[in-house]
Amino acid sequence: MPRVLGMDPGSKSIDICGLCDGRICFEKSIDTVEASKNPLRVVELVEGFPGVDLIALPSGYGVELTYLDHIEDNMLEDWYYTFILATTKEEIVEGLNRNNIGAFIYDAMGKIVRELKKRRVRGIFIPAVINLETIPLHRKLNKIDMGTADKLAVAVLGIHEVSQEHKIPYDRVNYIHVEMGFGYNAVIAVRNGVIVDGVGGTLMPGPAFLTSGALDLEVVQAVGLFSKTDVFSTGCNVLTNTMSPEEFISRISEDPLAEICFDAMIESIVKTVYSMIPLVGEVREILLSGRVSRNPVVKDYIEDKLGDLTSIRAMKGLPDASIVKETAQGYAVIADGIAGGVFKELVDHVGIRSARGTSLDYIVHPRFMKSKLGKKFAELRRLMHGEAFNIRWWSSLGSN
């Protein structure tokens, strides 16, 4: 049976989870800022797990299953910034110069993958929610973040957990997953054991700790200039001048600004969960995961607002996990399934192998292709299977 690793590039830490025959046998965690400054330290941690058959690599906004060794060395940097990070190198450098937390995450991800590429590791990039064919096209229009690769990974683990907990086959799993991490929140809908919709951190109708969530287009126009660093520096941390989610939450009873931002965050979760009910049908339960969801205050608020719908509980994760987050476990579960291990049936059922394209394929805003990112997307998209949805859309309009 395979020995695999899953790497989750979290906003606070990068977690590495190893599975042997489907069970946790290796766990490491390193601070994200430290990893950005010293990516070789992460490589050393990976090399501490010998005989690895496959590594599910930090996959950001997600792509169809793509092996690291299938990407040419001279194209890796552009490919990674464009498809995995959905940005340009220049924007991340700008963020680093401003000491932006989110920029350190992106920088760490890129450096780690480059170092692993040099060592010819057997690595693979995994999809995000938007890449799944179980989600109809109309739900993808002008969206990028329906749940990044780590959110998909934790939902896949959640499907397995609900199946095990209730002793039911995967095709009878109906549940809603709420992930509240250090930086971003997400809600994912699962029906019959497949993901049918998702609202990622930048699409949520309210803020998380690092991001503002969805913005009124009039706000974007009023601001005048919106960069990638604004995506992860407009959340409750900036609005309340706090350094951690714990500090922010501790202030809600005494600081009116913290209270307002907290109310907006919780209400965005509640609204999004309710919006998923028609798609899921009979919701068996709501699973909570992520650092912020484990805060007793947050958990109590969510149970108060959603407790009448169905049972709500914290995700258990895989047995024997003591360090790594559920998202890293999910990455490892997907790697195991792809490698033909214990979780092969799960991965096949969810449709990981049939996922297609990139997260940028569904941007139909007419000016996208004139942007720096759009031009790079058009240049590199040929490396993926099939024609991008937006390119096909525009071609169709041009032919009429």
Secondary structure, 3 states (H helix, E strand, C coil): CCEEEEEEECCCEEEEEEEECCEEEEEEEEEHHHHHHCHHHHHHHHHCCCCCCEEECCCCCCECCEEHHHCCHHHHHHHHHHHHCCCCHHHHHHHHHCCCHHHHHHHHHHHHHHHHHHCCCCEEECCCHHHCCCCCHHHCCCCCCCCCHHHHHHHHHHHHHHHHHHCCCHHHCCEEEEEECCCCEEEEEEECCEEEEEECCCCCCCCCCCCCCCCCHHHHHHHCCCCHHHHCCCCHHHHHCCCCHHHHHHCCCCCHHHHHHHHHHHHHHHHHHHHHHHHHCCCCEEEEECCHHHCHHHHHHHHHHHCCCCEEEECCCCCCCCCCCHHHHHHHHHHHHHCCCCCHHHHHHHCCCCCCCECCCCCCCCCHHHCHHHHHHHHHHHHCCCCCHHHHHHHHHHHC
